Amino acid sequence: MQGGHVRPLRLARAVARRLARCFRARQGYAGYRSFSQEGEDMILRSMFSTKPRGYHGFYVDVGAHDPERFSNTLCLYLAGWRGINIDARPGGMTAFRRRRPRDINLELAIGASRSTLTYYCFNDPALNGFRADIAKAIDEAGRFRLTSQVQLETVPLSDVLDEYLPEGQAIDLLTVDVEGMDYEVLSSNDWARYRPDVVLSKQLE
């Protein structure tokens, strides 16, 4: 894991290319449909295929964005899993509550500590995030448009798990995708108490 800065304009172009490739549905592992941006859910499906038949695991999805689009956890949900979905976007959990009723769906901003940060919103909410340099670069690249900025309170991931993780529940998967703030989210977990079997995080370069 690295917390260094990235080249914002290069990042903006890379994000634009990635989104353009992913607007259509894809076929993935063993004929299953992939919902993730880059087929990550098919890799996860393969990794967890060693679990006993009928096993229903538990995930924590930080930066969940949407219950279907670009989701790393929908294929697991459809297989009977459940978990905690977390996203900072105001109003973003409405769709989750409708389409993921088994899950715990939280509209929260996760950060290294409790603080107030500026959240940058785009006309494509998959690009929303807290990094001013990334937001500026994406906006200036011209393909997507910055529409608003809001102040949000952040909380450490460990505090959220303290409150919402069901008692005695093991975490099979932690997936983090928060547009350049993944290291801060990961560092906010209490790894001595909450140790997922698998951690999936995106590094932007």
Summary of the structure (lengths in Angstrom):
residues: 205
radius of gyration: 16.5
end to end distance: 12.1
largest distance: 49.5
contacts: 621
relative contact order: 0.19
helix: 33%
strand: 23%
